[in-house]
């Protein structure tokens, strides 16, 4: 499966303070090598994470940026952020 730049946003129910969560994933290569590698997906994921933190004020505890993660790492990150 190819992860170009996936952003998963989970928002809490509307209240006085809204909590936002993000898992940003970038992967330049496909695990089985059946497609040519991308050039910028991992760097773009990193930049998106930085911008979510600085401009959109995502808390670092609720923001995870992964580059070239394994399937297990991806699922763990989603579980951690959603907990």
mmCIF file as gemmi writes it, N, C-alpha and C atoms, coordinates in Angstrom:
data_model
loop_
_atom_site.group_PDB
_atom_site.id
_atom_site.type_symbol
_atom_site.label_atom_id
_atom_site.label_alt_id
_atom_site.label_comp_id
_atom_site.label_asym_id
_atom_site.label_entity_id
_atom_site.label_seq_id
_atom_site.pdbx_PDB_ins_code
_atom_site.Cartn_x
_atom_site.Cartn_y
_atom_site.Cartn_z
_atom_site.occupancy
_atom_site.B_iso_or_equiv
_atom_site.pdbx_formal_charge
_atom_site.auth_seq_id
_atom_site.auth_asym_id
_atom_site.pdbx_PDB_model_num
ATOM 1 N N . UNK Axp A 1 ? 0.847 -1.173 0 1 0 ? 1 A 1
ATOM 2 C CA . UNK Axp A 1 ? 0 0 0 1 0 ? 1 A 1
ATOM 3 C C . UNK Axp A 1 ? 0.887 1.229 0 1 0 ? 1 A 1
ATOM 4 N N . UNK Axp A 2 ? 0.539 2.223 -0.737 1 0 ? 2 A 1
ATOM 5 C CA . UNK Axp A 2 ? 1.362 3.413 -0.885 1 0 ? 2 A 1
ATOM 6 C C . UNK Axp A 2 ? 0.769 4.565 -0.082 1 0 ? 2 A 1
ATOM 7 N N . UNK Axp A 3 ? 1.59 5.133 0.768 1 0 ? 3 A 1
ATOM 8 C CA . UNK Axp A 3 ? 1.166 6.271 1.576 1 0 ? 3 A 1
ATOM 9 C C . UNK Axp A 3 ? 1.897 7.496 1.07 1 0 ? 3 A 1
ATOM 10 N N . UNK Axp A 4 ? 1.199 8.351 0.405 1 0 ? 4 A 1
ATOM 11 C CA . UNK Axp A 4 ? 1.812 9.563 -0.127 1 0 ? 4 A 1
ATOM 12 C C . UNK Axp A 4 ? 1.868 10.591 0.989 1 0 ? 4 A 1
ATOM 13 N N . UNK Axp A 5 ? 0.774 11.081 1.384 1 0 ? 5 A 1
ATOM 14 C CA . UNK Axp A 5 ? 0.686 11.981 2.528 1 0 ? 5 A 1
ATOM 15 C C . UNK Axp A 5 ? -0.743 11.853 3.028 1 0 ? 5 A 1
ATOM 16 N N . UNK Axp A 6 ? -0.902 11.116 4.054 1 0 ? 6 A 1
ATOM 17 C CA . UNK Axp A 6 ? -2.221 10.846 4.592 1 0 ? 6 A 1
ATOM 18 C C . UNK Axp A 6 ? -2.36 11.62 5.879 1 0 ? 6 A 1
ATOM 19 N N . UNK Axp A 7 ? -3.398 12.345 5.986 1 0 ? 7 A 1
ATOM 20 C CA . UNK Axp A 7 ? -3.671 13.063 7.218 1 0 ? 7 A 1
ATOM 21 C C . UNK Axp A 7 ? -4.973 12.535 7.773 1 0 ? 7 A 1
ATOM 22 N N . UNK Axp A 8 ? -4.893 12.062 8.978 1 0 ? 8 A 1
ATOM 23 C CA . UNK Axp A 8 ? -6.07 11.562 9.655 1 0 ? 8 A 1
ATOM 24 C C . UNK Axp A 8 ? -6.395 12.533 10.768 1 0 ? 8 A 1
ATOM 25 N N . UNK Axp A 9 ? -7.532 13.161 10.69 1 0 ? 9 A 1
ATOM 26 C CA . UNK Axp A 9 ? -7.933 14.123 11.704 1 0 ? 9 A 1
ATOM 27 C C . UNK Axp A 9 ? -9.138 13.584 12.466 1 0 ? 9 A 1
ATOM 28 N N . UNK Axp A 10 ? -9.021 13.561 13.756 1 0 ? 10 A 1
ATOM 29 C CA . UNK Axp A 10 ? -10.104 13.109 14.607 1 0 ? 10 A 1
ATOM 30 C C . UNK Axp A 10 ? -10.473 14.262 15.531 1 0 ? 10 A 1
ATOM 31 N N . UNK Axp A 11 ? -11.657 14.766 15.418 1 0 ? 11 A 1
ATOM 32 C CA . UNK Axp A 11 ? -12.066 15.912 16.225 1 0 ? 11 A 1
ATOM 33 C C . UNK Axp A 11 ? -12.977 15.45 17.348 1 0 ? 11 A 1
ATOM 34 N N . UNK Axp A 12 ? -12.783 16.052 18.485 1 0 ? 12 A 1
ATOM 35 C CA . UNK Axp A 12 ? -13.643 15.769 19.638 1 0 ? 12 A 1
ATOM 36 C C . UNK Axp A 12 ? -14.995 16.445 19.413 1 0 ? 12 A 1
ATOM 37 N N . UNK Axp A 13 ? -16.016 16.039 20.165 1 0 ? 13 A 1
ATOM 38 C CA . UNK Axp A 13 ? -17.314 16.698 20.042 1 0 ? 13 A 1
ATOM 39 C C . UNK Axp A 13 ? -17.184 18.196 20.332 1 0 ? 13 A 1
ATOM 40 N N . UNK Axp A 14 ? -18.059 18.992 19.72 1 0 ? 14 A 1
ATOM 41 C CA . UNK Axp A 14 ? -18.015 20.439 19.918 1 0 ? 14 A 1
ATOM 42 C C . UNK Axp A 14 ? -18.164 20.783 21.387 1 0 ? 14 A 1
ATOM 43 N N . UNK Axp A 15 ? -17.309 21.654 21.847 1 0 ? 15 A 1
ATOM 44 C CA . UNK Axp A 15 ? -17.358 22.141 23.224 1 0 ? 15 A 1
ATOM 45 C C . UNK Axp A 15 ? -16.622 23.463 23.26 1 0 ? 15 A 1
ATOM 46 N N . UNK Axp A 16 ? -16.44 24.005 24.455 1 0 ? 16 A 1
ATOM 47 C CA . UNK Axp A 16 ? -15.734 25.274 24.589 1 0 ? 16 A 1
ATOM 48 C C . UNK Axp A 16 ? -14.309 25.152 24.055 1 0 ? 16 A 1
ATOM 49 N N . UNK Axp A 17 ? -13.695 23.992 24.259 1 0 ? 17 A 1
ATOM 50 C CA . UNK Axp A 17 ? -12.345 23.768 23.759 1 0 ? 17 A 1
ATOM 51 C C . UNK Axp A 17 ? -12.359 22.525 22.874 1 0 ? 17 A 1
ATOM 52 N N . UNK Axp A 18 ? -12.051 22.7 21.617 1 0 ? 18 A 1
ATOM 53 C CA . UNK Axp A 18 ? -12.024 21.571 20.693 1 0 ? 18 A 1
ATOM 54 C C . UNK Axp A 18 ? -10.632 20.97 20.67 1 0 ? 18 A 1
ATOM 55 N N . UNK Axp A 19 ? -10.554 19.666 20.842 1 0 ? 19 A 1
ATOM 56 C CA . UNK Axp A 19 ? -9.285 18.961 20.757 1 0 ? 19 A 1
ATOM 57 C C . UNK Axp A 19 ? -9.174 18.369 19.368 1 0 ? 19 A 1
ATOM 58 N N . UNK Axp A 20 ? -8.042 18.607 18.72 1 0 ? 20 A 1
ATOM 59 C CA . UNK Axp A 20 ? -7.827 18.086 17.373 1 0 ? 20 A 1
ATOM 60 C C . UNK Axp A 20 ? -6.64 17.136 17.402 1 0 ? 20 A 1
ATOM 61 N N . UNK Axp A 21 ? -6.724 16.099 16.58 1 0 ? 21 A 1
ATOM 62 C CA . UNK Axp A 21 ? -5.691 15.076 16.506 1 0 ? 21 A 1
ATOM 63 C C . UNK Axp A 21 ? -5.271 14.896 15.055 1 0 ? 21 A 1
ATOM 64 N N . UNK Axp A 22 ? -3.996 14.585 14.837 1 0 ? 22 A 1
ATOM 65 C CA . UNK Axp A 22 ? -3.54 14.339 13.464 1 0 ? 22 A 1
ATOM 66 C C . UNK Axp A 22 ? -2.444 13.282 13.448 1 0 ? 22 A 1
ATOM 67 N N . UNK Axp A 23 ? -2.544 12.396 12.477 1 0 ? 23 A 1
ATOM 68 C CA . UNK Axp A 23 ? -1.468 11.476 12.151 1 0 ? 23 A 1
ATOM 69 C C . UNK Axp A 23 ? -1.141 11.768 10.691 1 0 ? 23 A 1
ATOM 70 N N . UNK Axp A 24 ? 0.069 12.244 10.442 1 0 ? 24 A 1
ATOM 71 C CA . UNK Axp A 24 ? 0.5 12.61 9.096 1 0 ? 24 A 1
ATOM 72 C C . UNK Axp A 24 ? 1.544 11.59 8.656 1 0 ? 24 A 1
ATOM 73 N N . UNK Axp A 25 ? 1.32 11.005 7.479 1 0 ? 25 A 1
ATOM 74 C CA . UNK Axp A 25 ? 2.203 9.933 7.007 1 0 ? 25 A 1
ATOM 75 C C . UNK Axp A 25 ? 2.721 10.265 5.615 1 0 ? 25 A 1
ATOM 76 N N . UNK Axp A 26 ? 4.022 10.11 5.443 1 0 ? 26 A 1
ATOM 77 C CA . UNK Axp A 26 ? 4.626 10.25 4.125 1 0 ? 26 A 1
ATOM 78 C C . UNK Axp A 26 ? 5.538 9.061 3.868 1 0 ? 26 A 1
ATOM 79 N N . UNK Axp A 27 ? 5.449 8.491 2.68 1 0 ? 27 A 1
ATOM 80 C CA . UNK Axp A 27 ? 6.288 7.344 2.348 1 0 ? 27 A 1
ATOM 81 C C . UNK Axp A 27 ? 6.684 7.448 0.876 1 0 ? 27 A 1
ATOM 82 N N . UNK Axp A 28 ? 7.969 7.516 0.623 1 0 ? 28 A 1
ATOM 83 C CA . UNK Axp A 28 ? 8.447 7.661 -0.75 1 0 ? 28 A 1
ATOM 84 C C . UNK Axp A 28 ? 8.444 6.357 -1.535 1 0 ? 28 A 1
ATOM 85 N N . UNK Axp A 29 ? 8.436 5.219 -0.864 1 0 ? 29 A 1
ATOM 86 C CA . UNK Axp A 29 ? 8.536 3.947 -1.572 1 0 ? 29 A 1
ATOM 87 C C . UNK Axp A 29 ? 7.387 3.015 -1.218 1 0 ? 29 A 1
ATOM 88 N N . UNK Axp A 30 ? 7.066 2.156 -2.144 1 0 ? 30 A 1
ATOM 89 C CA . UNK Axp A 30 ? 6.055 1.135 -1.901 1 0 ? 30 A 1
ATOM 90 C C . UNK Axp A 30 ? 6.766 -0.123 -1.415 1 0 ? 30 A 1
ATOM 91 N N . UNK Axp A 31 ? 6.182 -0.805 -0.46 1 0 ? 31 A 1
ATOM 92 C CA . UNK Axp A 31 ? 6.826 -1.959 0.178 1 0 ? 31 A 1
ATOM 93 C C . UNK Axp A 31 ? 7.261 -3.023 -0.829 1 0 ? 31 A 1
ATOM 94 N N . UNK Axp A 32 ? 6.436 -3.296 -1.815 1 0 ? 32 A 1
ATOM 95 C CA . UNK Axp A 32 ? 6.792 -4.354 -2.76 1 0 ? 32 A 1
ATOM 96 C C . UNK Axp A 32 ? 7.595 -3.849 -3.961 1 0 ? 32 A 1
ATOM 97 N N . UNK Axp A 33 ? 7.852 -2.545 -4.019 1 0 ? 33 A 1
ATOM 98 C CA . UNK Axp A 33 ? 8.66 -1.982 -5.087 1 0 ? 33 A 1
ATOM 99 C C . UNK Axp A 33 ? 8.026 -2.017 -6.464 1 0 ? 33 A 1
ATOM 100 N N . UNK Axp A 34 ? 6.716 -2.203 -6.527 1 0 ? 34 A 1
ATOM 101 C CA . UNK Axp A 34 ? 6.05 -2.336 -7.823 1 0 ? 34 A 1
ATOM 102 C C . UNK Axp A 34 ? 5.847 -0.995 -8.535 1 0 ? 34 A 1
ATOM 103 N N . UNK Axp A 35 ? 6.072 0.091 -7.832 1 0 ? 35 A 1
ATOM 104 C CA . UNK Axp A 35 ? 5.931 1.414 -8.437 1 0 ? 35 A 1
ATOM 105 C C . UNK Axp A 35 ? 7.215 2.206 -8.194 1 0 ? 35 A 1
ATOM 106 N N . UNK Axp A 36 ? 7.529 3.15 -9.063 1 0 ? 36 A 1
ATOM 107 C CA . UNK Axp A 36 ? 8.721 3.954 -8.839 1 0 ? 36 A 1
ATOM 108 C C . UNK Axp A 36 ? 8.577 4.797 -7.576 1 0 ? 36 A 1
ATOM 109 N N . UNK Axp A 37 ? 9.682 5.066 -6.904 1 0 ? 37 A 1
ATOM 110 C CA . UNK Axp A 37 ? 9.605 5.838 -5.664 1 0 ? 37 A 1
ATOM 111 C C . UNK Axp A 37 ? 9.18 7.284 -5.915 1 0 ? 37 A 1
ATOM 112 N N . UNK Axp A 38 ? 8.554 7.852 -4.915 1 0 ? 38 A 1
ATOM 113 C CA . UNK Axp A 38 ? 8.209 9.273 -4.942 1 0 ? 38 A 1
ATOM 114 C C . UNK Axp A 38 ? 9.429 10.061 -4.471 1 0 ? 38 A 1
ATOM 115 N N . UNK Axp A 39 ? 9.429 11.34 -4.726 1 0 ? 39 A 1
ATOM 116 C CA . UNK Axp A 39 ? 10.574 12.154 -4.337 1 0 ? 39 A 1
ATOM 117 C C . UNK Axp A 39 ? 10.35 12.973 -3.082 1 0 ? 39 A 1
ATOM 118 N N . UNK Axp A 40 ? 9.12 13.402 -2.859 1 0 ? 40 A 1
ATOM 119 C CA . UNK Axp A 40 ? 8.907 14.423 -1.842 1 0 ? 40 A 1
ATOM 120 C C . UNK Axp A 40 ? 7.89 14.066 -0.757 1 0 ? 40 A 1
ATOM 121 N N . UNK Axp A 41 ? 7.307 12.897 -0.799 1 0 ? 41 A 1
ATOM 122 C CA . UNK Axp A 41 ? 6.217 12.576 0.133 1 0 ? 41 A 1
ATOM 123 C C . UNK Axp A 41 ? 6.651 12.672 1.591 1 0 ? 41 A 1
ATOM 124 N N . UNK Axp A 42 ? 7.809 12.144 1.916 1 0 ? 42 A 1
ATOM 125 C CA . UNK Axp A 42 ? 8.267 12.162 3.306 1 0 ? 42 A 1
ATOM 126 C C . UNK Axp A 42 ? 8.575 13.585 3.765 1 0 ? 42 A 1
ATOM 127 N N . UNK Axp A 43 ? 9.229 14.365 2.928 1 0 ? 43 A 1
ATOM 128 C CA . UNK Axp A 43 ? 9.536 15.758 3.28 1 0 ? 43 A 1
ATOM 129 C C . UNK Axp A 43 ? 8.258 16.579 3.412 1 0 ? 43 A 1
ATOM 130 N N . UNK Axp A 44 ? 7.299 16.338 2.529 1 0 ? 44 A 1
ATOM 131 C CA . UNK Axp A 44 ? 6.032 17.063 2.597 1 0 ? 44 A 1
ATOM 132 C C . UNK Axp A 44 ? 5.252 16.71 3.86 1 0 ? 44 A 1
ATOM 133 N N . UNK Axp A 45 ? 5.277 15.458 4.25 1 0 ? 45 A 1
ATOM 134 C CA . UNK Axp A 45 ? 4.605 15.053 5.49 1 0 ? 45 A 1
ATOM 135 C C . UNK Axp A 45 ? 5.234 15.764 6.685 1 0 ? 45 A 1
ATOM 136 N N . UNK Axp A 46 ? 6.555 15.844 6.696 1 0 ? 46 A 1
ATOM 137 C CA . UNK Axp A 46 ? 7.249 16.53 7.781 1 0 ? 46 A 1
ATOM 138 C C . UNK Axp A 46 ? 6.865 18.006 7.815 1 0 ? 46 A 1
ATOM 139 N N . UNK Axp A 47 ? 6.869 18.653 6.66 1 0 ? 47 A 1
ATOM 140 C CA . UNK Axp A 47 ? 6.494 20.077 6.601 1 0 ? 47 A 1
ATOM 141 C C . UNK Axp A 47 ? 5.039 20.288 7.015 1 0 ? 47 A 1
ATOM 142 N N . UNK Axp A 48 ? 4.144 19.4 6.598 1 0 ? 48 A 1
ATOM 143 C CA . UNK Axp A 48 ? 2.742 19.522 6.985 1 0 ? 48 A 1
ATOM 144 C C . UNK Axp A 48 ? 2.603 19.412 8.495 1 0 ? 48 A 1
ATOM 145 N N . UNK Axp A 49 ? 3.31 18.471 9.098 1 0 ? 49 A 1
ATOM 146 C CA . UNK Axp A 49 ? 3.279 18.337 10.552 1 0 ? 49 A 1
ATOM 147 C C . UNK Axp A 49 ? 3.76 19.592 11.254 1 0 ? 49 A 1
ATOM 148 N N . UNK Axp A 50 ? 4.842 20.175 10.739 1 0 ? 50 A 1
ATOM 149 C CA . UNK Axp A 50 ? 5.357 21.419 11.32 1 0 ? 50 A 1
ATOM 150 C C . UNK Axp A 50 ? 4.329 22.54 11.214 1 0 ? 50 A 1
ATOM 151 N N . UNK Axp A 51 ? 3.673 22.631 10.078 1 0 ? 51 A 1
ATOM 152 C CA . UNK Axp A 51 ? 2.677 23.688 9.893 1 0 ? 51 A 1
ATOM 153 C C . UNK Axp A 51 ? 1.435 23.461 10.748 1 0 ? 51 A 1
ATOM 154 N N . UNK Axp A 52 ? 1.025 22.229 10.895 1 0 ? 52 A 1
ATOM 155 C CA . UNK Axp A 52 ? -0.107 21.953 11.786 1 0 ? 52 A 1
ATOM 156 C C . UNK Axp A 52 ? 0.216 22.38 13.21 1 0 ? 52 A 1
ATOM 157 N N . UNK Axp A 53 ? 1.449 22.172 13.608 1 0 ? 53 A 1
ATOM 158 C CA . UNK Axp A 53 ? 1.856 22.541 14.965 1 0 ? 53 A 1
ATOM 159 C C . UNK Axp A 53 ? 1.98 24.061 15.123 1 0 ? 53 A 1
ATOM 160 N N . UNK Axp A 54 ? 2.658 24.716 14.189 1 0 ? 54 A 1
ATOM 161 C CA . UNK Axp A 54 ? 2.921 26.145 14.353 1 0 ? 54 A 1
ATOM 162 C C . UNK Axp A 54 ? 1.751 27.035 13.941 1 0 ? 54 A 1
ATOM 163 N N . UNK Axp A 55 ? 1.099 26.72 12.833 1 0 ? 55 A 1
ATOM 164 C CA . UNK Axp A 55 ? 0.054 27.607 12.326 1 0 ? 55 A 1
ATOM 165 C C . UNK Axp A 55 ? -1.352 27.198 12.758 1 0 ? 55 A 1
ATOM 166 N N . UNK Axp A 56 ? -1.625 25.909 12.802 1 0 ? 56 A 1
ATOM 167 C CA . UNK Axp A 56 ? -2.954 25.447 13.184 1 0 ? 56 A 1
ATOM 168 C C . UNK Axp A 56 ? -3.023 25.117 14.666 1 0 ? 56 A 1
ATOM 169 N N . UNK Axp A 57 ? -1.888 25.257 15.353 1 0 ? 57 A 1
ATOM 170 C CA . UNK Axp A 57 ? -1.798 25.078 16.808 1 0 ? 57 A 1
ATOM 171 C C . UNK Axp A 57 ? -2.223 23.691 17.287 1 0 ? 57 A 1
ATOM 172 N N . UNK Axp A 58 ? -1.843 22.678 16.518 1 0 ? 58 A 1
ATOM 173 C CA . UNK Axp A 58 ? -2.055 21.307 16.986 1 0 ? 58 A 1
ATOM 174 C C . UNK Axp A 58 ? -1.076 21.051 18.12 1 0 ? 58 A 1
ATOM 175 N N . UNK Axp A 59 ? -1.546 20.471 19.192 1 0 ? 59 A 1
ATOM 176 C CA . UNK Axp A 59 ? -0.685 20.115 20.319 1 0 ? 59 A 1
ATOM 177 C C . UNK Axp A 59 ? 0.277 19.012 19.912 1 0 ? 59 A 1
ATOM 178 N N . UNK Axp A 60 ? 1.542 19.112 20.369 1 0 ? 60 A 1
ATOM 179 C CA . UNK Axp A 60 ? 2.51 18.063 20.018 1 0 ? 60 A 1
ATOM 180 C C . UNK Axp A 60 ? 2.123 16.714 20.597 1 0 ? 60 A 1
ATOM 181 N N . UNK Axp A 61 ? 1.316 16.685 21.638 1 0 ? 61 A 1
ATOM 182 C CA . UNK Axp A 61 ? 0.847 15.413 22.199 1 0 ? 61 A 1
ATOM 183 C C . UNK Axp A 61 ? -0.219 14.776 21.325 1 0 ? 61 A 1
ATOM 184 N N . UNK Axp A 62 ? -0.834 15.57 20.451 1 0 ? 62 A 1
ATOM 185 C CA . UNK Axp A 62 ? -1.924 15.064 19.609 1 0 ? 62 A 1
ATOM 186 C C . UNK Axp A 62 ? -1.574 15.081 18.13 1 0 ? 62 A 1
ATOM 187 N N . UNK Axp A 63 ? -0.286 15.202 17.84 1 0 ? 63 A 1
ATOM 188 C CA . UNK Axp A 63 ? 0.176 15.247 16.464 1 0 ? 63 A 1
ATOM 189 C C . UNK Axp A 63 ? 1.334 14.273 16.301 1 0 ? 63 A 1
ATOM 190 N N . UNK Axp A 64 ? 1.196 13.356 15.361 1 0 ? 64 A 1
ATOM 191 C CA . UNK Axp A 64 ? 2.254 12.392 15.082 1 0 ? 64 A 1
ATOM 192 C C . UNK Axp A 64 ? 2.585 12.486 13.593 1 0 ? 64 A 1
ATOM 193 N N . UNK Axp A 65 ? 3.871 12.6 13.29 1 0 ? 65 A 1
ATOM 194 C CA . UNK Axp A 65 ? 4.342 12.6 11.905 1 0 ? 65 A 1
ATOM 195 C C . UNK Axp A 65 ? 5.197 11.355 11.707 1 0 ? 65 A 1
ATOM 196 N N . UNK Axp A 66 ? 4.851 10.564 10.709 1 0 ? 66 A 1
ATOM 197 C CA . UNK Axp A 66 ? 5.586 9.337 10.41 1 0 ? 66 A 1
ATOM 198 C C . UNK Axp A 66 ? 6.121 9.405 8.991 1 0 ? 66 A 1
ATOM 199 N N . UNK Axp A 67 ? 7.38 9.027 8.829 1 0 ? 67 A 1
ATOM 200 C CA . UNK Axp A 67 ? 7.937 8.911 7.485 1 0 ? 67 A 1
ATOM 201 C C . UNK Axp A 67 ? 8.382 7.47 7.295 1 0 ? 67 A 1
ATOM 202 N N . UNK Axp A 68 ? 7.909 6.888 6.215 1 0 ? 68 A 1
ATOM 203 C CA . UNK Axp A 68 ? 8.202 5.496 5.863 1 0 ? 68 A 1
ATOM 204 C C . UNK Axp A 68 ? 7.936 4.525 7.011 1 0 ? 68 A 1
ATOM 205 N N . UNK Axp A 69 ? 6.757 4.617 7.634 1 0 ? 69 A 1
ATOM 206 C CA . UNK Axp A 69 ? 6.483 3.711 8.748 1 0 ? 69 A 1
ATOM 207 C C . UNK Axp A 69 ? 6.098 2.317 8.272 1 0 ? 69 A 1
ATOM 208 N N . UNK Axp A 70 ? 6.29 1.368 9.172 1 0 ? 70 A 1
ATOM 209 C CA . UNK Axp A 70 ? 5.755 0.029 8.915 1 0 ? 70 A 1
ATOM 210 C C . UNK Axp A 70 ? 4.26 0.074 9.222 1 0 ? 70 A 1
ATOM 211 N N . UNK Axp A 71 ? 3.58 -0.963 8.829 1 0 ? 71 A 1
ATOM 212 C CA . UNK Axp A 71 ? 2.143 -1.045 9.114 1 0 ? 71 A 1
ATOM 213 C C . UNK Axp A 71 ? 1.895 -1.015 10.624 1 0 ? 71 A 1
ATOM 214 N N . UNK Axp A 72 ? 2.723 -1.717 11.366 1 0 ? 72 A 1
ATOM 215 C CA . UNK Axp A 72 ? 2.587 -1.766 12.824 1 0 ? 72 A 1
ATOM 216 C C . UNK Axp A 72 ? 2.795 -0.372 13.42 1 0 ? 72 A 1
ATOM 217 N N . UNK Axp A 73 ? 3.823 0.34 12.955 1 0 ? 73 A 1
ATOM 218 C CA . UNK Axp A 73 ? 4.081 1.695 13.458 1 0 ? 73 A 1
ATOM 219 C C . UNK Axp A 73 ? 2.903 2.625 13.173 1 0 ? 73 A 1
ATOM 220 N N . UNK Axp A 74 ? 2.315 2.492 11.998 1 0 ? 74 A 1
ATOM 221 C CA . UNK Axp A 74 ? 1.173 3.323 11.643 1 0 ? 74 A 1
ATOM 222 C C . UNK Axp A 74 ? -0.009 3.057 12.568 1 0 ? 74 A 1
ATOM 223 N N . UNK Axp A 75 ? -0.345 1.781 12.767 1 0 ? 75 A 1
ATOM 224 C CA . UNK Axp A 75 ? -1.474 1.455 13.641 1 0 ? 75 A 1
ATOM 225 C C . UNK Axp A 75 ? -1.213 1.886 15.081 1 0 ? 75 A 1
ATOM 226 N N . UNK Axp A 76 ? 0.005 1.735 15.547 1 0 ? 76 A 1
ATOM 227 C CA . UNK Axp A 76 ? 0.349 2.175 16.913 1 0 ? 76 A 1
ATOM 228 C C . UNK Axp A 76 ? 0.181 3.685 17.061 1 0 ? 76 A 1
ATOM 229 N N . UNK Axp A 77 ? 0.599 4.424 16.063 1 0 ? 77 A 1
ATOM 230 C CA . UNK Axp A 77 ? 0.479 5.884 16.115 1 0 ? 77 A 1
ATOM 231 C C . UNK Axp A 77 ? -0.982 6.306 16.186 1 0 ? 77 A 1
ATOM 232 N N . UNK Axp A 78 ? -1.817 5.675 15.375 1 0 ? 78 A 1
ATOM 233 C CA . UNK Axp A 78 ? -3.246 6 15.395 1 0 ? 78 A 1
ATOM 234 C C . UNK Axp A 78 ? -3.832 5.644 16.755 1 0 ? 78 A 1
ATOM 235 N N . UNK Axp A 79 ? -3.491 4.502 17.307 1 0 ? 79 A 1
ATOM 236 C CA . UNK Axp A 79 ? -3.987 4.118 18.626 1 0 ? 79 A 1
ATOM 237 C C . UNK Axp A 79 ? -3.514 5.083 19.706 1 0 ? 79 A 1
ATOM 238 N N . UNK Axp A 80 ? -2.253 5.517 19.633 1 0 ? 80 A 1
ATOM 239 C CA . UNK Axp A 80 ? -1.714 6.434 20.617 1 0 ? 80 A 1
ATOM 240 C C . UNK Axp A 80 ? -2.415 7.783 20.581 1 0 ? 80 A 1
ATOM 241 N N . UNK Axp A 81 ? -2.607 8.308 19.396 1 0 ? 81 A 1
ATOM 242 C CA . UNK Axp A 81 ? -3.244 9.615 19.262 1 0 ? 81 A 1
ATOM 243 C C . UNK Axp A 81 ? -4.721 9.542 19.656 1 0 ? 81 A 1
ATOM 244 N N . UNK Axp A 82 ? -5.374 8.456 19.318 1 0 ? 82 A 1
ATOM 245 C CA . UNK Axp A 82 ? -6.799 8.318 19.617 1 0 ? 82 A 1
ATOM 246 C C . UNK Axp A 82 ? -7.075 8 21.082 1 0 ? 82 A 1
ATOM 247 N N . UNK Axp A 83 ? -6.064 7.58 21.83 1 0 ? 83 A 1
ATOM 248 C CA . UNK Axp A 83 ? -6.268 7.188 23.249 1 0 ? 83 A 1
ATOM 249 C C . UNK Axp A 83 ? -6.482 8.378 24.149 1 0 ? 83 A 1
